[in-house]
Amino acid sequence: MAQQAITTVLRSRGIDVPAGVARAIAGCDDVNKLRRWLAKAATATTAAEVVARSRRKR
């Protein structure tokens, strides 16, 4: 369900979701990661930005 929400948010914002990104989202079952991605989907400028690995602060 969260996977669908992420792609819905992106598409409703007019952001294209390439097949590779859609597969990454659909294939994810990590609830915490999906929550982070959903939050990112609200402000991201590209779909790839949502699933990109973020650098951890040291």
MOLIN-V401185 format. One record per backbone hydrogen bond with DSSP energy under -1.0 kcal/mol. CO is the residue of the C=O (numbers start at 1). NH is the residue of the N-H. E is the energy in kcal/mol with one decimal. If there is no record, write none. Layout:
co=CO nh=NH e=E
co=CO nh=NH e=E
This chain:
co=1 nh=5 e=-1.9
co=2 nh=6 e=-2.2
co=3 nh=7 e=-1.8
co=4 nh=8 e=-2.4
co=5 nh=9 e=-2.6
co=6 nh=10 e=-2.3
co=7 nh=11 e=-2.7
co=8 nh=12 e=-2.5
co=9 nh=13 e=-1.3
co=10 nh=15 e=-2.5
co=11 nh=14 e=-1.6
co=18 nh=22 e=-2.7
co=19 nh=23 e=-2.4
co=20 nh=24 e=-1.9
co=21 nh=25 e=-2.5
co=22 nh=26 e=-2.8
co=23 nh=27 e=-2.2
co=25 nh=28 e=-1.2
co=30 nh=34 e=-2.6
co=31 nh=35 e=-2.1
co=32 nh=36 e=-2.0
co=33 nh=37 e=-2.8
co=34 nh=38 e=-2.5
co=35 nh=39 e=-2.0
co=36 nh=40 e=-2.4
co=37 nh=41 e=-2.4
co=40 nh=43 e=-1.6
co=40 nh=44 e=-2.4
co=47 nh=51 e=-1.1
co=48 nh=52 e=-1.1
